[in-house]
Amino acid sequence: MSTARNEAKALRHPEKQKRPDRPSGRKPSWIRVKAPTSKGYQETRELARGLNLHTVCEEAACPNIGECWQKKHASFMIMGDTCTRACSFCNVKTGMPNALDPFEPENLAMAVADMQLKHVVITSVDRDDLADGGAAHFARVIEAIRYKSPETTIEILTPDFRDKPGAVEIVAKARPDVFNHNLETVPRLYTNIRPGARYYQSLRILDRVKQIDPTIFTKSGLMVGLGEERKELAQVMDDLRVADVDFLTIGQYLQPTLKHEPVHRFVTPDEFDEYASMARGKGFLMVSATPLTRSSYHADRDFEQLREAREKKLAAAEEAKAKAARAEVAAQ
């Protein structure tokens, strides 16, 4: 690796530079993807940069960036490109962020309109430096998109807003169509993988959103291959269902750099199928579980299926209620 590239990585993850290199080993065939080169990819990249916008696709080194950007599907990352936390799995830059860009909500709304997006995913860095963790900025972004593109459905992927009273309420009351907050891994691994977060705090966020507005779809995601056990994943699924979470995504963890947590195991496609079957059996409306699944992967298509699944569930409940009423009348 060149000196320039080493220096760039040192600036991006200064807190990880004293760690020893921990290679993950060769990726199996089912996890490899081609480098992005399409015209659609270049156009999406130029649009985001022209409006001074960041995407989690680039910042988190998503393996699906070529496929998604070719189709003009991008997941925007608001409040800058620098995170106040340093999770051992994440490739987003760590440090002290700049002040919020007051023009970002309008610029992002312009990008959504220009791209004619039917569905948009908005995520952010952690902003522990802000009194509300950036909750009001999330709300302003949602409002700006609603104004310019009222037909666009909005999915947000939020940080945990830890120790920021009222933050979840601010965002939920802006009424995104989908409120996503990822648990990322099982509770036992939080100290190493997600040290700045608390498992039960994240669960409470998802539960609180449903209390505020039961019509908002809730969603959460897990990475596998970090040393978790099957029974631990099953317990997390149960916890999410207690919080009435609608949609679960499960994907393979991939190591961003040699200084990040290594992959403990590459989970096979057959095992992902088993996890999906387990999750469906626990009552999630939607489950996406494949090696390349990420929170926003195929989010537009999945939202349509999620809405259809809820409609079918409600229709089935109404039919069961009507059947019970008919049986009661017949018995009299």
C-alpha positions as CSV (number, residue, x, y, z in Angstrom):
1,M,0.0,0.0,0.0
2,S,1.3,3.4,-0.9
3,T,2.3,6.0,1.7
4,A,-0.5,8.3,0.5
5,R,-3.1,5.6,1.0
6,N,-1.7,4.8,4.5
7,E,-2.0,8.5,5.4
8,A,-5.5,8.7,4.1
9,K,-6.6,5.7,6.2
10,A,-4.8,7.2,9.3
11,L,-6.9,10.4,8.9
12,R,-10.1,8.4,8.5
13,H,-9.7,6.1,11.5
14,P,-7.0,7.7,13.8
15,E,-8.3,5.7,16.8
16,K,-7.6,2.4,15.1
17,Q,-4.1,2.9,13.8
18,K,-2.3,1.4,16.8
19,R,-4.3,-1.9,16.4
20,P,-2.5,-4.8,14.8
21,D,-3.5,-5.8,11.3
22,R,-6.2,-8.6,11.5
23,P,-6.9,-10.0,8.0
24,S,-10.2,-11.8,7.5
25,G,-9.0,-14.3,4.8
26,R,-10.2,-14.7,1.3
27,K,-13.8,-14.0,0.5
28,P,-15.9,-16.9,-0.8
29,S,-17.3,-16.8,-4.3
30,W,-20.8,-15.8,-3.1
31,I,-19.6,-12.6,-1.6
32,R,-17.6,-11.1,-4.4
33,V,-18.9,-8.2,-6.5
34,K,-17.6,-6.3,-9.5
35,A,-16.2,-2.8,-9.3
36,P,-18.7,-0.1,-10.2
37,T,-18.1,1.4,-13.7
38,S,-21.6,2.1,-15.2
39,K,-22.9,5.4,-16.6
40,G,-25.7,5.4,-14.0
41,Y,-23.1,5.0,-11.2
42,Q,-21.1,8.0,-12.4
43,E,-24.2,10.2,-12.8
44,T,-25.4,9.4,-9.3
45,R,-21.9,10.1,-7.9
46,E,-21.7,13.5,-9.7
47,L,-25.2,14.5,-8.5
48,A,-24.5,13.8,-4.9
49,R,-21.1,15.6,-5.0
50,G,-22.6,18.6,-6.9
51,L,-25.1,19.2,-4.1
52,N,-22.5,18.6,-1.4
53,L,-24.3,15.5,-0.2
54,H,-22.8,12.3,1.4
55,T,-24.0,8.8,0.9
56,V,-23.6,5.8,3.2
57,C,-23.0,3.8,0.0
58,E,-19.6,5.4,-0.3
59,E,-18.8,6.2,3.3
60,A,-19.5,2.7,4.6
61,A,-18.0,1.0,1.5
62,C,-21.2,-0.9,0.7
63,P,-20.5,-3.8,-1.7
64,N,-23.8,-3.1,-3.5
65,I,-22.9,0.4,-4.6
66,G,-22.4,-0.5,-8.3
67,E,-25.8,-2.2,-8.6
68,C,-27.7,0.4,-6.7
69,W,-26.2,3.5,-8.2
70,Q,-26.6,2.1,-11.7
71,K,-30.3,2.2,-11.0
72,K,-30.1,5.7,-9.5
73,H,-30.8,4.4,-6.0
74,A,-28.7,6.0,-3.3
75,S,-28.9,6.1,0.5
76,F,-28.1,9.6,1.7
77,M,-26.1,10.2,4.9
78,I,-26.9,13.5,6.5
79,M,-25.1,15.7,9.1
80,G,-21.7,15.3,7.5
81,D,-19.2,12.5,6.9
82,T,-17.6,12.3,10.4
83,C,-19.0,10.2,13.2
84,T,-18.5,10.9,16.9
85,R,-18.2,7.2,17.7
86,A,-15.7,4.5,16.6
87,C,-17.5,1.2,16.2
88,S,-15.1,-1.6,15.3
89,F,-17.2,-2.7,12.3
90,C,-17.8,0.6,10.6
91,N,-15.9,2.4,7.8
92,V,-17.4,5.9,8.4
93,K,-14.7,8.4,9.4
94,T,-14.3,9.1,13.1
95,G,-13.6,12.5,14.7
96,M,-15.2,15.9,15.6
97,P,-17.8,16.7,13.0
98,N,-18.3,20.2,11.4
99,A,-21.4,22.3,12.1
100,L,-24.6,21.2,10.5
101,D,-25.2,22.5,6.9
102,P,-28.4,24.5,7.0
103,F,-28.8,24.0,3.3
104,E,-28.6,20.2,3.5
105,P,-32.4,19.5,3.8
106,E,-33.2,21.6,0.7
107,N,-30.2,20.2,-1.3
108,L,-31.2,16.6,-0.4
109,A,-34.8,17.3,-1.4
110,M,-33.6,18.6,-4.7
111,A,-31.6,15.5,-5.3
112,V,-34.6,13.3,-4.5
113,A,-36.7,15.3,-7.0
114,D,-34.0,15.3,-9.7
115,M,-33.6,11.5,-9.4
116,Q,-37.4,11.1,-9.3
117,L,-37.1,8.6,-6.5
118,K,-40.2,6.7,-5.5
119,H,-38.5,5.7,-2.2
120,V,-35.5,7.3,-0.5
121,V,-33.4,6.1,2.4
122,I,-31.8,8.7,4.8
123,T,-29.3,7.8,7.4
124,S,-26.7,9.7,9.4
125,V,-23.5,9.7,11.4
126,D,-23.8,9.7,15.2
127,R,-23.8,13.3,16.4
128,D,-23.2,13.0,20.2
129,D,-22.0,16.6,20.1
130,L,-25.5,18.0,19.4
131,A,-28.0,18.6,22.1
132,D,-30.7,16.5,20.3
133,G,-28.3,14.2,18.5
134,G,-29.5,15.7,15.2
135,A,-33.1,14.7,15.6
136,A,-34.5,18.1,14.5
137,H,-32.2,18.0,11.4
138,F,-33.7,14.6,10.5
139,A,-37.2,16.2,10.9
140,R,-36.2,19.1,8.6
141,V,-35.0,16.7,6.0
142,I,-38.2,14.7,6.0
143,E,-40.2,17.9,5.8
144,A,-38.2,19.2,2.8
145,I,-38.6,16.0,0.9
146,R,-42.3,15.9,1.6
147,Y,-42.6,19.4,0.2
148,K,-40.7,18.8,-3.0
149,S,-41.7,15.2,-3.6
150,P,-44.9,14.5,-1.8
151,E,-45.3,11.1,-3.5
152,T,-41.9,9.8,-2.4
153,T,-41.9,7.4,0.5
154,I,-39.2,8.1,3.1
155,E,-37.2,5.6,5.1
156,I,-34.8,6.7,7.8
157,L,-32.0,4.8,9.5
158,T,-31.2,6.7,12.7
159,P,-28.5,6.5,15.3
160,D,-29.5,5.7,18.9
161,F,-29.7,9.4,20.1
162,R,-28.4,8.1,23.4
163,D,-29.0,10.4,26.4
164,K,-30.9,12.9,24.2
165,P,-34.4,13.3,25.8
166,G,-37.2,13.7,23.3
167,A,-35.0,13.0,20.2
168,V,-36.9,9.9,19.1
169,E,-40.2,11.7,19.5
170,I,-39.1,14.6,17.3
171,V,-38.2,12.2,14.5
172,A,-41.2,9.9,14.8
173,K,-43.6,12.9,14.8
174,A,-42.2,13.9,11.4
175,R,-43.8,10.7,10.2
176,P,-41.3,8.8,8.0
177,D,-42.8,5.9,6.3
178,V,-40.2,3.5,7.7
179,F,-38.2,4.1,10.9
180,N,-35.1,1.9,10.9
181,H,-32.6,1.5,13.7
182,N,-30.1,-1.3,13.5
183,L,-29.2,-3.5,16.5
184,E,-26.2,-4.7,14.4
185,T,-25.3,-7.7,16.6
186,V,-26.1,-9.7,19.7
187,P,-25.9,-8.2,23.2
188,R,-22.8,-10.2,24.2
189,L,-20.7,-8.6,21.4
190,Y,-21.7,-4.9,22.0
191,T,-18.7,-4.1,24.2
192,N,-16.3,-4.9,21.3
193,I,-18.4,-4.3,18.2
194,R,-20.6,-1.4,19.2
195,P,-19.0,0.1,22.4
196,G,-20.7,3.5,22.2
197,A,-24.2,2.0,22.1
198,R,-26.5,0.0,24.5
199,Y,-28.5,-3.0,23.2
200,Y,-31.6,-2.3,25.3
201,Q,-31.6,1.4,24.5
202,S,-31.7,0.5,20.8
203,L,-34.6,-1.8,21.5
204,R,-36.5,0.9,23.4
205,I,-36.2,3.2,20.4
206,L,-38.0,0.8,18.1
207,D,-40.6,0.1,20.7
208,R,-41.1,3.8,21.4
209,V,-41.7,4.6,17.7
210,K,-44.6,2.1,17.6
211,Q,-46.0,3.7,20.8
212,I,-46.0,7.1,19.2
213,D,-47.4,6.0,15.8
214,P,-48.3,2.4,15.2
215,T,-48.7,3.1,11.5
216,I,-45.0,3.7,11.0
217,F,-43.2,0.6,9.8
218,T,-40.2,-0.2,12.0
219,K,-37.2,-2.0,10.8
220,S,-33.8,-3.3,12.1
221,G,-30.7,-5.0,10.8
222,L,-28.2,-7.5,12.0
223,M,-24.7,-8.5,10.8
224,V,-23.5,-12.1,11.0
225,G,-20.0,-13.5,10.9
226,L,-18.8,-11.7,14.0
227,G,-18.8,-14.6,16.4
228,E,-22.5,-14.7,17.3
229,E,-24.3,-18.0,18.0
230,R,-27.5,-19.2,16.5
231,K,-29.4,-19.2,19.8
232,E,-28.3,-15.6,20.4
233,L,-29.7,-14.5,17.0
234,A,-33.0,-16.3,17.8
235,Q,-33.2,-14.3,21.1
236,V,-32.6,-11.0,19.3
237,M,-35.4,-11.9,16.8
238,D,-37.7,-12.5,19.8
239,D,-36.7,-9.2,21.4
240,L,-37.5,-7.4,18.1
241,R,-40.9,-9.0,17.8
242,V,-41.7,-8.0,21.4
243,A,-41.0,-4.4,20.2
244,D,-43.4,-5.1,17.2
245,V,-40.7,-4.6,14.6
246,D,-42.0,-5.3,11.1
247,F,-38.9,-5.8,9.0
248,L,-35.6,-7.6,9.7
249,T,-32.5,-7.6,7.5
250,I,-29.6,-9.9,8.0
251,G,-26.3,-9.6,6.1
252,Q,-22.7,-10.8,6.2
253,Y,-20.2,-8.5,8.0
254,L,-17.3,-7.5,5.8
255,Q,-14.1,-6.1,7.2
256,P,-13.5,-2.5,5.8
257,T,-9.8,-2.3,6.6
258,L,-7.2,-4.5,8.4
259,K,-7.6,-2.3,11.5
260,H,-11.3,-3.2,11.8
261,E,-12.8,-6.3,13.4
262,P,-12.0,-9.3,11.3
263,V,-14.6,-11.6,9.8
264,H,-14.9,-14.5,12.2
265,R,-16.8,-16.6,9.7
266,F,-18.3,-16.3,6.3
267,V,-21.9,-17.5,6.7
268,T,-23.1,-19.7,3.8
269,P,-26.2,-18.8,1.6
270,D,-28.0,-21.9,3.0
271,E,-27.5,-20.7,6.5
272,F,-29.0,-17.3,5.5
273,D,-32.0,-19.1,4.2
274,E,-32.4,-20.8,7.6
275,Y,-32.2,-17.5,9.4
276,A,-34.8,-16.1,7.1
277,S,-37.1,-19.0,7.7
278,M,-36.6,-18.7,11.5
279,A,-37.4,-15.0,11.4
280,R,-40.5,-15.4,9.3
281,G,-41.7,-18.1,11.7
282,K,-41.4,-15.5,14.5
283,G,-43.9,-13.2,12.8
284,F,-41.9,-10.5,11.0
285,L,-43.9,-9.0,8.1
286,M,-40.7,-8.9,5.9
287,V,-37.3,-10.6,6.1
288,S,-34.3,-10.1,3.9
289,A,-31.4,-12.4,4.7
290,T,-28.6,-12.9,2.2
291,P,-24.8,-12.5,2.3
292,L,-25.0,-9.1,0.5
293,T,-28.2,-7.8,2.3
294,R,-27.7,-4.3,3.7
295,S,-30.3,-2.1,5.4
296,S,-31.1,-0.1,2.3
297,Y,-30.5,-2.8,-0.3
298,H,-33.6,-3.0,-2.6
299,A,-35.4,-0.7,-0.1
300,D,-37.8,0.6,-2.8
301,R,-38.9,-2.9,-3.8
302,D,-39.0,-4.1,-0.2
303,F,-41.2,-1.2,0.9
304,E,-43.9,-2.1,-1.6
305,Q,-43.8,-5.7,-0.4
306,L,-43.9,-4.6,3.2
307,R,-47.0,-2.5,2.5
308,E,-48.7,-5.4,0.8
309,A,-47.8,-7.8,3.6
310,R,-49.4,-5.4,6.2
311,E,-52.6,-5.1,4.0
312,K,-52.8,-8.9,3.8
313,K,-52.3,-9.3,7.5
314,L,-55.0,-6.7,8.3
315,A,-57.4,-8.3,5.8
316,A,-56.8,-11.7,7.3
317,A,-57.5,-10.3,10.8
318,E,-60.7,-8.7,9.6
319,E,-61.8,-11.9,8.0
320,A,-61.1,-13.9,11.2
321,K,-63.0,-11.4,13.2
322,A,-66.0,-11.6,10.8
323,K,-65.9,-15.4,10.9
324,A,-65.9,-15.4,14.7
325,A,-68.9,-13.0,14.7
326,R,-70.8,-15.3,12.2
327,A,-70.0,-18.3,14.3
328,E,-71.3,-16.6,17.4
329,V,-74.5,-15.6,15.7
330,A,-75.0,-19.2,14.4
331,A,-74.5,-20.5,17.9
332,Q,-77.3,-18.4,19.4
